[in-house]
Amino acid sequence: MIIKVLNQRVCTLTLLTVAVSLGLSGCFGDDDDNSYTPSVTYSADIQRTEFGIPHITAKNYKGLGYGVGYAFAEDNICSLAREIVIANGQSMLYLEDDGNVASDIFYTWYNSQTRRAEFLAAQDPEVIDAVKGYAAGYSRYLRDKGVANLDPDCAGAKWVREISVDDLLALYGKANLRGGLSNFVGPIVAATPPAQNSIMSSSRMRSIGPEPEVEFDMTTINVLDGGSNAYALGKDVTDTKSGILYGNPHEPWNGVQRFYQFHLTLPGELDVMGAAQQGQPFPNIGFNKDVAWSHTVSTAKRFTLYQLSLVNGDPMKYNYKNSDGSVEQRDIEKVDVTIQLPNNETLVQPIYLSHFGPMLAVDKVNGGLPAWGANNLAFTIRDAASENPRSLNQWLGMNKATSVEDLKDSMQDIVGLGFVNTIATDRNGKALYADISTVPHVTAQKLNTCITNQPYLQALVSFDLPALNGSTADCEWGNDADSPQAGIFGRSNLPFLIRNDYVANSNDSYWLSNPEEPLTGFSPLLRRRLQPFVGPNPVNGVPLLMRTRMAFEQILDRLENSDGLGGTKFTLDNLQDVVYGNRSYVAELVLDDVLADCNANPIMPLTSGATIDATQACNVLTNWDRRDNLDSKGAHVFREFWRNVNFTETTDAAFNVKFDVNDPLNTPRDLIIDSDTRKALGDSIAFFNGKNIALDAKLADLQYVIDAGMNNAKIPMHGGLGREGIFNVAQGQGLNEDGTYKPISNGPTYMQTVTFDDKGPVVEALLAYSQSADTTRPYHRDQTRRYSNKEWIRLPFSASEISNQAVGNKIKLRE
């Protein structure tokens, strides 16, 4: 095992001392040194640049993975170590109070050795090499550092250990379920059949109204709790012959979904830079010399529930009509799962399986739905993403793309993305939007047919949970000849759009990525809402998210110079001004009406039954800049007012002018001013008065993130809620007791603005929460402070740029 530390400039005695302590015999000044022996399995060079970004160069894919794994572990080892414990179903064994029995049972079952082997067998050879390298690099760092010397968050923890390819396969298996099964872990593990001969007949069917007892939160399933944005700007709207990309996937700031920046170079084969979530050996979002891409979370559904018709008296059998018309009784399989507990104890608990997938205690999903056996029914679930082993192959294919057409072809061939849209541009000035991802092959006709006369299924669909009749082969997922996976839509049935002007997405459906060219005719399962797209009179569109309307408003204002930034084209600089503008679309839409009412009658009712004089608040809101910038005064008053308004996005009930599918950017509009909206404003004012928070307080005084590495200093944060139509989403977990906002925990992550010149990509980017979760690292909150100041980082891509920004010593890893 060899590690060489190279200083790019001067060979010093200090460096020599370090080298000797690491088992070296001297100081190496030649970056192309090849003195390692032929027995070396893994080799990589790592040069960090400003803000801790590692640039990894290797001679093969094993080396690339080795370098990424080592660098990531140096910055974020605790997070990945913890996630591997969970993915392996060992949280009860290692994580004490953070352990979860249901999680352990589910992931022990799901990440079986058979499934891991199948996943590995589906990978391209280069991918397998990169994964092997990642595990080796992570483990190498742990050996070099020692578990006692790690991030204090996990130093000395018995669950921090060297990892294997097997561990990473469990990690990838868990990640695949993000849009599907992972949202149902509790109901799957809780699914238990009733005693034999105790199931109910249909005559004892429980009633279910249009609104079941518990509404299920589809934002969790659709991974939409936050707000990603992306613009791909083509040559018709830029000041260059090339395209410009803006991407900002909004993700949780802590834990498994944390992004990490890095640059991979395999000379003559791969040169790509960007960011990936932990454990990933290739950038998930990024750029190369020809193409730049980003992702937003797709509204498409990744699963369907199936309602089974049980055999009378036997809850472990269900009736199933085959395609030839014959009816058979199929068995529900019981699989005993053993998990490890502390003190050498174990726990055995079953998971039950139909031929569709795991059984589901659907009454745990929604209290208005029947328990297993009630009404002779039971429910099960099938998840398309859980059957997709192609995600890593997809990332590598995207990393190698040479144009947006090539990128699109790669996605259509592999269909490996599990839950995201793709927005991309290239040096030729093309702009791409695509929702080419794993979606169950369920057409509108099939969805309609398979819920007819089924009240529970209809209720599920009304709450946007796709559900089908599981008692007939007619309701099985269909197949496309051009699909790489049975049961999902192929390339011909998945939407994309390539244009020379622009495309955009902010977590809305594929329907409107460019208002000039709506996309229609695809499966309802690609939509956020299901109900408007089934039945005899399906619609083409529903109201857009307020954030989506803001996204288009910003583009149109730029092309007309209504934003005052000069010219009528996009540049890298004015694009950054636009996306950091923090305009509140809802304020622009409704505040004038609210203020007119307030000026006419400033005495507002309160929920308590009292009243409050809103004169001061309305003066503050009149002078507010209608933005969520650090120096914006009154943004908090409007935010809590709008949070109190009974408003649901993608509906139009709160407005006088209803949604018009032919004018989706301007409807609905004209807020209904009534006692409820007046009360919403009164309650907002009363809340801040009660907390002694000034109504004209600056947002900087209320919204922040903590820098634990700097004595818990508060870094003020701009941005706001997607519900307000704030393009730049930044949010915490609500309000503190003192009336300030809880620290930002969800919002801007890896933001990149990319264009191209004759020399290659021109990129300014930022990772809002910074590279390292380790509070002792210098890269813990350095980029966060840049975000607070609305500053960007010019990313180095060429060798000379990397040399100019080099920080510290180049590390040459050999093993």
C-alpha positions in Angstrom: 0.0 0.0 0.0 1.5 3.3 -1.1 0.4 6.9 -0.7 2.4 9.8 -2.3 1.7 13.4 -1.3 2.9 15.8 -3.9 3.3 19.5 -3.5 2.8 21.1 -6.9 5.2 24.0 -6.2 7.9 23.4 -3.7 9.3 20.3 -2.1 9.8 21.2 1.5 11.2 19.5 4.6 7.8 19.5 6.1 6.4 17.7 3.1 9.2 15.2 3.2 8.5 14.5 6.8 4.8 13.9 5.9 5.8 11.6 3.1 8.1 9.5 5.3 5.4 9.2 8.0 3.2 7.7 5.3 5.7 5.1 4.3 7.4 7.0 1.4 11.0 7.3 0.7 11.2 10.8 -0.8 9.5 13.8 -2.4 8.0 13.4 -5.9 7.7 16.5 -8.1 6.6 14.8 -11.3 2.9 14.6 -11.6 3.2 11.7 -14.0 5.2 9.6 -11.7 4.6 5.9 -12.4 6.9 4.3 -9.8 4.3 2.0 -8.3 4.6 -1.7 -8.9 2.6 -3.8 -11.3 0.8 -5.3 -8.3 -1.1 -2.1 -7.7 -4.9 -2.7 -8.0 -6.1 0.9 -7.4 -4.4 4.1 -8.2 -5.7 7.7 -8.4 -4.4 11.2 -8.1 -6.5 13.7 -6.1 -5.9 17.5 -6.3 -8.3 19.6 -4.3 -9.1 23.1 -5.5 -10.7 26.0 -3.6 -13.7 25.1 -1.4 -12.4 21.5 -1.2 -13.5 20.2 -4.6 -11.5 17.1 -5.5 -10.2 16.5 -9.0 -9.6 12.8 -9.5 -7.4 11.5 -12.3 -6.9 7.8 -12.9 -5.9 5.3 -15.6 -9.0 3.2 -15.3 -12.5 3.2 -13.7 -11.3 1.4 -10.6 -9.0 4.3 -10.0 -11.7 6.9 -10.5 -14.0 5.2 -8.0 -11.1 4.8 -5.6 -10.4 8.5 -5.7 -14.0 9.5 -5.2 -14.6 7.1 -2.4 -11.5 8.3 -0.6 -12.3 12.0 -1.0 -15.9 11.6 0.0 -15.0 9.7 3.1 -12.6 12.4 4.1 -15.4 15.0 4.1 -18.6 13.0 4.9 -17.7 9.5 6.2 -20.3 9.5 9.1 -23.3 10.0 6.8 -22.4 7.2 4.4 -21.4 4.8 7.2 -24.8 5.4 8.9 -26.7 4.9 5.6 -24.9 1.6 4.9 -26.0 0.4 8.3 -29.6 1.2 7.5 -29.5 -0.2 4.0 -28.1 -3.5 5.5 -31.0 -3.7 8.0 -28.7 -3.3 11.0 -29.9 -0.1 12.6 -31.2 -1.9 15.7 -27.9 -3.6 16.1 -25.8 -0.4 15.9 -27.7 2.8 16.1 -29.3 2.4 19.6 -32.2 4.9 20.0 -32.1 5.7 16.2 -32.7 2.0 15.4 -35.9 1.1 13.6 -37.3 -2.5 13.6 -39.5 -2.0 10.6 -36.7 -0.5 8.6 -34.4 -3.4 9.4 -36.9 -6.0 8.5 -37.8 -4.3 5.2 -34.2 -3.7 4.0 -32.9 -7.1 5.2 -35.6 -8.6 3.1 -35.3 -6.3 0.1 -31.5 -6.2 -0.1 -31.2 -9.9 -0.2 -28.0 -11.5 -1.5 -30.0 -12.6 -4.5 -31.2 -9.1 -5.3 -27.7 -7.7 -4.8 -26.2 -10.2 -7.2 -28.8 -9.5 -9.8 -28.2 -5.8 -9.5 -24.4 -6.3 -9.9 -24.8 -8.6 -12.9 -26.8 -5.8 -14.7 -23.9 -3.3 -14.5 -21.6 -2.4 -17.3 -18.0 -3.6 -16.6 -16.8 0.0 -16.2 -19.5 0.6 -13.6 -18.5 -2.5 -11.6 -14.9 -1.3 -11.6 -15.9 2.1 -10.4 -18.0 0.7 -7.6 -15.2 -1.6 -6.5 -12.9 1.3 -6.5 -15.3 3.5 -4.4 -15.5 0.8 -1.7 -11.7 0.4 -1.7 -11.1 4.2 -1.5 -13.6 4.7 1.3 -12.0 1.8 3.2 -8.5 3.1 2.5 -9.3 6.5 4.1 -10.7 4.8 7.2 -7.6 2.7 7.6 -5.3 5.7 7.1 -7.3 7.9 9.5 -8.4 5.5 12.1 -11.9 5.3 13.4 -11.0 7.2 16.6 -9.8 10.2 14.6 -12.9 10.8 12.4 -15.6 13.4 12.4 -16.7 13.7 16.1 -20.2 12.8 15.0 -19.1 9.2 14.5 -15.6 8.9 15.9 -15.0 5.6 17.6 -18.5 4.3 16.6 -18.6 0.5 16.2 -20.7 0.9 13.1 -18.0 2.8 11.2 -16.1 0.1 9.4 -14.5 -0.7 6.0 -17.1 -1.3 3.3 -17.4 -3.7 0.4 -19.1 -3.7 -3.0 -21.9 -5.7 -1.2 -22.5 -2.7 1.1 -22.7 -0.3 -1.8 -25.2 -2.6 -3.6 -27.4 -2.4 -0.5 -27.1 1.4 -0.7 -28.1 1.6 -4.3 -30.9 -0.8 -3.7 -32.3 1.4 -1.0 -31.8 4.6 -3.1 -33.8 3.0 -6.0 -36.9 3.0 -3.8 -37.1 6.7 -3.1 -40.2 7.3 -5.2 -41.9 4.0 -4.3 -41.5 1.2 -1.7 -39.4 3.2 0.7 -42.5 5.4 1.5 -44.4 2.3 2.5 -41.9 0.5 4.8 -44.1 0.7 7.8 -47.3 -0.5 6.1 -45.4 -3.3 4.4 -43.9 -4.7 7.6 -47.2 -4.2 9.4 -49.1 -6.2 6.9 -50.4 -9.3 8.7 -53.2 -11.7 7.6 -56.2 -12.2 9.9 -56.8 -15.6 11.4 -58.1 -18.3 9.0 -61.8 -18.2 8.3 -62.1 -14.7 9.8 -62.2 -12.5 6.7 -65.3 -10.5 6.0 -67.7 -10.9 3.1 -68.5 -8.0 0.8 -71.8 -7.5 2.5 -70.0 -6.2 5.5 -68.0 -3.7 3.5 -66.9 -0.6 5.4 -68.1 2.7 4.0 -65.7 5.1 2.4 -66.6 8.7 1.5 -65.0 11.0 -0.9 -62.5 12.0 1.8 -61.1 9.0 3.7 -60.2 9.5 7.3 -56.5 10.2 6.8 -55.2 11.9 3.7 -51.9 10.4 2.5 -49.2 12.9 1.7 -48.2 12.4 -1.9 -45.4 15.0 -1.6 -43.5 12.3 0.3 -44.0 9.7 -2.4 -43.2 12.0 -5.3 -40.2 13.4 -3.5 -41.6 16.8 -4.0 -41.2 18.3 -0.5 -39.0 21.2 -1.6 -38.5 22.5 -5.0 -35.9 21.9 -7.7 -35.5 24.3 -10.7 -33.8 24.0 -14.0 -33.5 26.2 -17.1 -32.0 25.0 -20.4 -31.5 28.1 -22.6 -30.9 27.5 -26.3 -29.0 29.7 -28.8 -32.1 31.7 -29.7 -32.2 33.3 -26.3 -28.5 33.5 -25.2 -25.9 36.0 -26.2 -23.7 33.1 -27.6 -24.1 30.4 -30.2 -24.0 27.9 -27.2 -26.6 27.0 -24.7 -26.7 28.1 -21.0 -27.9 25.9 -18.2 -29.1 26.7 -14.7 -29.8 23.8 -12.4 -30.7 23.7 -8.7 -32.0 20.5 -7.3 -33.5 21.3 -3.9 -32.8 18.5 -1.4 -32.5 17.9 2.3 -29.4 19.5 3.6 -28.5 16.6 5.9 -28.2 12.8 5.4 -28.6 10.4 2.6 -29.4 12.8 -0.2 -26.5 15.2 0.4 -24.7 16.1 -2.8 -20.9 16.1 -3.2 -18.9 17.9 -5.8 -16.0 16.2 -7.7 -14.3 16.1 -11.1 -13.3 12.8 -12.9 -10.7 12.5 -15.6 -9.8 9.3 -17.4 -7.6 10.6 -20.2 -9.1 9.8 -23.6 -12.3 8.3 -22.1 -14.0 10.5 -19.6 -13.7 14.1 -18.4 -16.8 15.2 -16.4 -17.5 17.4 -13.3 -20.5 17.9 -11.1 -22.1 16.5 -8.1 -23.5 13.2 -6.9 -25.2 11.8 -3.8 -23.2 9.7 -1.4 -21.9 6.4 -2.6 -22.2 7.3 -6.3 -19.0 7.0 -8.3 -20.2 9.2 -11.2 -21.7 12.7 -11.2 -25.5 12.6 -11.2 -25.7 16.3 -12.3 -22.9 18.1 -14.1 -21.2 18.9 -17.3 -18.4 17.9 -19.7 -16.8 19.7 -22.6 -20.0 19.4 -24.7 -23.1 19.0 -22.5 -24.5 20.3 -19.2 -27.5 18.8 -17.5 -29.5 19.0 -14.3 -32.5 17.2 -12.8 -35.8 18.1 -11.1 -38.0 15.6 -9.4 -40.6 14.2 -11.8 -44.3 14.1 -10.9 -44.5 10.6 -12.4 -45.7 7.7 -10.2 -43.3 4.8 -9.8 -45.7 2.2 -8.4 -49.2 1.0 -8.3 -51.2 -0.5 -5.5 -53.2 -3.6 -6.4 -56.4 -4.7 -4.7 -56.7 -8.5 -4.3 -59.9 -10.5 -4.1 -59.3 -13.1 -1.4 -60.5 -16.6 -1.4 -63.4 -17.1 1.0 -62.1 -18.2 4.3 -58.4 -18.1 3.4 -56.6 -14.8 3.7 -53.4 -16.3 2.2 -55.0 -17.0 -1.2 -56.5 -14.7 -3.8 -58.5 -15.2 -6.9 -56.8 -14.3 -10.2 -58.3 -14.4 -13.7 -55.6 -15.3 -16.3 -55.4 -13.8 -19.8 -57.0 -17.0 -21.2 -60.1 -16.5 -19.0 -59.3 -19.2 -16.5 -59.5 -18.4 -12.8 -56.9 -19.7 -10.3 -56.2 -19.3 -6.7 -52.8 -17.8 -6.1 -50.8 -18.1 -2.9 -49.6 -15.2 -0.7 -46.0 -16.2 0.3 -44.8 -15.7 3.8 -41.0 -14.9 4.0 -39.5 -15.0 7.5 -36.9 -12.2 8.0 -34.3 -12.4 10.7 -32.7 -9.2 12.0 -29.9 -8.7 14.5 -30.4 -7.0 17.8 -27.8 -6.1 20.5 -26.5 -8.7 22.9 -26.5 -11.4 20.3 -30.3 -11.5 20.1 -32.3 -11.8 16.9 -35.9 -11.0 15.9 -37.8 -12.9 13.3 -40.8 -11.3 11.6 -42.4 -12.1 8.2 -43.0 -10.1 5.1 -45.8 -11.3 2.9 -45.7 -11.3 -0.9 -48.1 -11.6 -3.8 -46.9 -12.1 -7.3 -47.1 -8.3 -7.7 -44.9 -7.5 -4.7 -45.1 -7.1 -0.9 -48.5 -7.0 0.8 -49.5 -3.7 2.3 -51.4 -2.8 5.4 -53.3 -0.2 3.5 -55.3 0.9 6.5 -52.0 2.2 7.8 -51.7 4.3 4.7 -55.2 5.7 5.0 -57.6 5.0 7.9 -60.6 4.9 5.6 -59.2 1.8 3.8 -59.8 -1.8 4.9 -57.5 -3.9 6.9 -56.3 -7.2 5.3 -59.3 -9.5 5.0 -62.0 -6.9 5.5 -64.6 -7.2 2.7 -62.6 -10.1 1.3 -59.9 -7.7 0.2 -56.2 -7.2 0.6 -53.7 -4.8 -0.9 -50.3 -5.3 -2.4 -47.8 -3.0 -4.2 -45.6 -3.2 -7.3 -42.7 -0.7 -7.7 -41.2 -0.2 -11.2 -38.0 1.5 -9.8 -37.4 -1.5 -7.5 -37.1 -3.6 -10.7 -34.6 -1.2 -12.3 -30.9 -2.0 -11.9 -29.8 0.4 -14.6 -29.3 3.7 -12.7 -25.5 3.6 -12.4 -25.2 2.6 -16.1 -27.4 5.6 -16.9 -25.2 8.1 -15.0 -22.1 6.9 -16.8 -24.0 7.2 -20.2 -24.9 10.7 -19.3 -21.4 11.6 -18.2 -20.2 10.6 -21.7 -22.8 12.5 -23.8 -21.6 14.6 -26.6 -24.8 16.6 -27.3 -28.4 16.8 -26.0 -29.5 14.4 -28.8 -26.8 12.0 -27.6 -27.9 12.5 -24.0 -31.6 11.9 -25.0 -30.6 8.7 -26.9 -28.7 7.4 -23.9 -31.7 7.9 -21.6 -34.1 6.3 -24.2 -31.9 3.3 -24.6 -31.3 2.7 -20.9 -34.4 4.2 -19.2 -32.4 4.1 -16.0 -33.5 7.2 -14.1 -35.7 6.4 -11.1 -37.6 9.6 -10.3 -36.3 12.7 -12.1 -36.7 14.9 -15.1 -33.7 15.9 -17.1 -33.0 19.4 -18.4 -29.9 19.9 -20.5 -28.1 22.1 -23.0 -25.0 21.8 -25.2 -22.4 23.8 -26.9 -24.5 23.7 -30.1 -27.2 25.8 -28.5 -29.9 23.1 -28.1 -32.2 22.9 -25.0 -33.7 19.5 -23.8 -36.4 18.6 -21.4 -37.2 15.0 -20.8 -39.1 12.8 -18.4 -37.4 9.6 -19.6 -37.6 7.5 -16.4 -39.1 4.3 -15.0 -42.9 4.6 -15.1 -45.4 1.7 -14.8 -47.0 0.9 -18.1 -50.5 1.9 -17.2 -52.5 3.8 -19.9 -55.4 6.1 -19.2 -57.7 3.4 -20.6 -56.3 0.8 -18.3 -56.5 3.0 -15.2 -60.1 3.8 -16.0 -61.1 0.2 -16.7 -59.3 -1.1 -13.6 -60.9 1.1 -11.1 -64.5 0.9 -12.5 -67.0 -0.2 -9.8 -64.2 -0.4 -7.2 -64.8 2.3 -4.5 -61.6 1.8 -2.7 -59.5 2.0 -5.9 -61.5 5.1 -6.9 -60.8 6.7 -3.5 -57.1 5.9 -3.8 -56.9 7.5 -7.2 -58.8 10.5 -6.0 -55.9 11.0 -3.6 -53.4 10.5 -6.4 -52.3 7.0 -5.4 -52.4 4.9 -8.5 -54.3 1.7 -7.8 -55.6 -1.2 -9.9 -57.7 -4.3 -9.7 -55.4 -7.2 -8.9 -57.8 -10.0 -9.6 -57.4 -10.0 -13.4 -54.5 -10.2 -15.8 -56.2 -7.4 -17.8 -54.9 -5.0 -15.1 -51.3 -6.1 -15.2 -48.8 -3.5 -16.4 -48.4 -3.5 -20.1 -45.2 -3.8 -22.1 -43.5 -1.8 -24.9 -41.3 -3.5 -27.4 -38.8 -0.6 -27.1 -38.5 -0.8 -23.3 -35.5 -2.4 -21.6 -37.6 -3.5 -18.6 -40.9 -5.5 -18.5 -43.8 -3.4 -17.3 -42.6 0.1 -17.9 -43.0 2.5 -20.8 -40.4 2.6 -23.5 -38.9 5.4 -25.4 -41.8 6.0 -27.6 -44.2 6.6 -24.7 -42.0 8.9 -22.6 -42.0 12.7 -23.2 -39.2 14.9 -24.3 -38.7 18.2 -26.1 -35.7 19.7 -27.9 -35.8 23.4 -28.8 -33.6 26.3 -29.7 -35.1 28.8 -27.3 -35.7 27.3 -23.8 -37.2 24.7 -21.7 -37.8 24.8 -17.9 -39.1 22.7 -15.1 -39.8 23.3 -11.4 -41.3 20.0 -10.3 -44.4 20.3 -12.5 -45.4 17.7 -15.0 -44.0 17.2 -18.4 -47.0 19.1 -19.9 -45.5 22.6 -20.0 -41.8 22.7 -20.3 -42.3 25.4 -22.9 -45.6 27.3 -23.2 -45.3 27.4 -27.0 -45.2 23.6 -27.3 -47.3 21.7 -24.7 -46.8 18.0 -24.5 -50.0 15.9 -24.2 -51.2 12.3 -24.6 -49.0 10.5 -22.2 -50.1 8.2 -19.3 -51.8 9.9 -16.4 -49.2 8.2 -14.2 -46.7 10.9 -15.4 -48.8 13.6 -13.8 -48.8 14.9 -10.2 -52.6 14.6 -10.0 -54.5 11.6 -11.3 -58.2 12.4 -10.9 -58.4 15.1 -13.6 -56.9 12.8 -16.2 -59.2 9.8 -15.7 -62.9 9.4 -16.4 -65.0 10.3 -19.5 -63.7 14.0 -19.8 -60.0 14.1 -19.0 -58.3 17.5 -19.1 -55.1 18.5 -20.8 -53.7 20.5 -17.9 -54.3 21.7 -14.3 -53.0 24.9 -12.6 -49.3 25.2 -12.5 -47.3 25.5 -9.3 -46.8 29.1 -8.3 -43.1 28.4 -8.5 -43.5 27.2 -12.1 -45.3 30.3 -13.0 -42.5 32.3 -11.5 -40.0 30.3 -13.5 -41.7 31.3 -16.8 -42.3 34.8 -15.7 -38.6 35.3 -15.1 -37.7 34.0 -18.5 -40.3 36.1 -20.3 -39.3 39.2 -18.3 -35.7 38.6 -19.3 -36.5 38.3 -23.0 -38.5 41.6 -22.9 -36.0 43.3 -20.5 -38.9 43.8 -18.1 -36.4 42.8 -15.3 -34.3 45.9 -16.0 -31.1 43.8 -16.4 -30.4 45.1 -19.9 -30.7 43.5 -23.3 -33.1 40.8 -24.2 -30.9 37.7 -24.0 -29.5 35.6 -21.3 -25.9 35.7 -20.2 -24.2 33.8 -17.3 -24.2 36.9 -15.2 -27.8 38.1 -15.7 -29.0 34.5 -15.3 -27.5 34.5 -11.9 -29.2 37.7 -11.1 -32.5 36.3 -12.2 -32.3 33.1 -10.2 -31.1 34.9 -7.0 -33.8 37.5 -7.4 -36.1 35.9 -4.8 -39.2 37.4 -6.3 -42.5 36.3 -4.6 -44.8 35.4 -7.4 -47.8 35.1 -5.1 -47.1 38.6 -3.7 -47.0 39.9 -7.3 -50.3 38.1 -7.9 -52.4 38.9 -4.9 -50.8 41.5 -2.7 -52.4 44.5 -4.4 -55.9 43.1 -3.8 -55.0 42.3 -0.1 -53.7 45.9 0.4 -56.7 47.5 -1.3 -59.0 45.6 1.1 -56.8 46.5 4.1 -56.8 50.2 3.2 -60.6 50.1 3.0 -61.0 48.3 6.3 -57.9 47.7 8.3 -59.6 46.1 11.3 -59.0 42.4 10.7 -60.7 39.4 12.4 -58.7 36.8 14.3 -59.3 33.1 14.7 -59.6 33.7 18.4 -62.7 35.9 17.8 -60.9 39.2 18.6 -59.8 41.8 16.0 -56.6 43.6 15.2 -55.7 46.8 13.5 -53.7 46.0 10.4 -52.7 49.5 9.4 -49.1 49.3 10.4 -48.7 45.8 8.8 -50.3 47.0 5.6 -47.9 50.0 5.5 -45.0 47.6 5.9 -46.3 45.3 3.1 -46.9 48.3 0.9 -43.2 49.2 1.2 -42.0 45.6 1.0 -40.0 44.8 -2.2 -42.0 41.6 -2.7 -38.9 39.6 -2.5 -37.2 37.2 0.0 -33.8 38.9 0.1 -31.9 39.3 3.3 -32.8 43.0 3.5 -36.4 42.5 2.6 -38.7 44.0 5.3 -42.1 42.4 5.8 -41.5 39.1 3.9 -42.2 37.1 7.1 -45.6 38.8 7.5 -46.7 37.9 4.0 -45.3 34.4 4.3 -47.4 33.6 7.4 -50.4 35.3 5.8 -50.2 33.0 2.8 -49.5 30.0 4.9 -52.8 30.7 6.7 -54.7 31.0 3.4 -56.7 27.9 2.4 -54.8 27.5 -0.8 -53.8 24.2 -2.5 -51.5 24.3 -5.5 -52.8 22.9 -8.8 -56.3 23.9 -7.9 -58.1 27.2 -8.5 -60.7 27.4 -5.6 -59.0 30.4 -4.0 -59.4 32.7 -7.0 -62.1 34.5 -8.8 -60.6 33.9 -12.3 -60.4 30.2 -12.7 -57.8 28.2 -14.5 -57.8 28.3 -18.3 -55.8 25.6 -20.0 -55.3 28.1 -22.9 -53.7 30.7 -20.6 -51.9 28.6 -18.0 -49.3 31.3 -17.1 -51.9 33.8 -16.1 -54.6 31.7 -14.5 -55.9 31.3 -11.9 -55.8 34.8 -10.6 -57.6 37.5 -8.5 -57.6 36.2 -5.0 -61.1 35.9 -3.3 -61.0 38.4 -0.5 -63.3 37.1 2.2 -63.4 36.7 6.0 -61.0 33.7 5.8 -58.3 35.7 3.9 -58.8 38.7 6.2 -58.4 36.4 9.2 -55.3 34.9 7.6 -53.7 38.3 7.6 -54.9 39.2 11.1 -53.5 36.0 12.5 -50.1 36.6 10.9 -49.9 40.1 12.4 -51.0 38.9 15.8 -48.4 36.1 15.8 -45.4 38.3 15.3 -46.8 41.0 17.6 -47.1 38.3 20.3 -43.5 37.3 19.7 -42.2 40.9 19.8 -40.9 40.4 16.2 -41.1 43.7 14.3 -43.4 43.7 11.4 -40.7 45.5 9.4 -37.9 43.1 10.5 -35.4 42.1 7.8 -35.5 38.5 6.7 -31.8 38.2 7.6 -32.8 38.6 11.2 -35.2 35.6 11.1 -34.0 33.0 8.6 -30.6 31.4 8.9 -28.4 28.3 9.1 -26.1 27.3 11.8 -22.3 27.0 11.4 -21.4 24.5 14.2 -17.8 24.8 13.3 -17.8 28.5 14.2 -19.4 28.4 17.6 -22.9 28.0 16.2 -22.7 31.3 14.4 -25.8 32.1 12.4 -25.5 32.6 8.6 -28.5 34.5 7.3 -30.2 32.9 4.3 -32.2 34.4 1.5 -35.0 32.5 -0.3 -38.4 31.3 0.6 -41.2 28.8 0.2 -42.3 27.3 -3.1 -45.9 27.7 -2.0 -45.3 31.5 -2.2 -44.0 31.2 -5.7 -40.4 31.8 -4.6 -38.2 30.3 -7.3 -35.2 30.0 -4.9 -36.7 27.7 -2.3 -35.1 27.7 1.2 -37.0 26.4 4.2 -36.7 24.9 7.6 -39.1 23.0 9.8 -41.4 25.9 10.5 -41.2 28.5 13.3 -39.2 28.6 16.5 -40.9 29.4 19.8 -39.4 32.9 19.6 -41.0 33.6 16.2 -37.9 33.2 14.1 -37.6 30.4 11.5 -35.9 27.1 12.3 -32.6 26.7 10.5 -32.7 26.0 6.8 -32.8 22.2 6.3 -34.2 22.0 2.7 -33.4 24.1 -0.3 -30.6 25.1 -2.6 -28.0 22.4 -3.1 -25.7 22.0 -6.1 -26.4 25.1 -8.2 -24.6 25.3 -11.5 -24.7 27.9 -14.3 -22.9 26.5 -17.4 -22.2 27.7 -20.9 -19.4 26.9 -23.4 -16.7 28.7 -25.3 -14.0 27.6 -27.7 -11.9 26.4 -24.8 -14.5 24.3 -23.1 -17.2 24.7 -20.4 -17.5 28.0 -18.6 -19.0 27.2 -15.2 -19.9 29.1 -12.1 -21.5 27.0 -9.4 -22.1 26.6 -5.7 -23.0 23.9 -3.2 -25.1 25.8 -0.8 -24.4 23.7 2.3 -20.7 23.2 1.4 -18.7 20.0 0.8 -18.4 18.6 4.3 -20.9 17.7 7.0 -17.9 17.4 9.4 -17.9 20.5 11.5 -14.2 20.3 12.0 -13.4 20.5 8.3 -12.6 23.8 6.6 -15.2 23.0 3.9 -18.1 22.8 6.3 -19.8 26.2 5.7 -17.4 28.1 3.4 -19.7 27.8 0.3 -22.8 28.5 2.5 -21.4 31.9 3.3 -20.9 32.5 -0.4 -24.6 31.6 -0.9 -25.6 34.1 1.8 -23.7 36.8 -0.1 -25.1 35.7 -3.5 -21.7 34.9 -4.7 -20.7 32.1 -7.1 -17.5 30.0 -7.6 -15.8 29.7 -11.0 -15.2 26.0 -11.3 -11.8 24.9 -12.7 -12.1 22.3 -15.5 -8.9 22.4 -17.6 -5.5 21.4 -16.2 -4.3 25.0 -16.1 -7.5 26.2 -14.3 -7.1 23.4 -11.7 -3.4 24.3 -11.2 -4.3 28.0 -10.6 -6.9 27.1 -8.0 -5.0 24.2 -6.3 -5.2 24.0 -2.6 -2.9 21.9 -0.5 -0.9 18.9 -1.8 -1.8 16.5 -4.6 -2.3 13.1 -3.2 -1.2 10.0 -5.1 -3.1 7.0 -3.8 -1.8 3.5 -4.7 -3.0 0.2 -3.3 
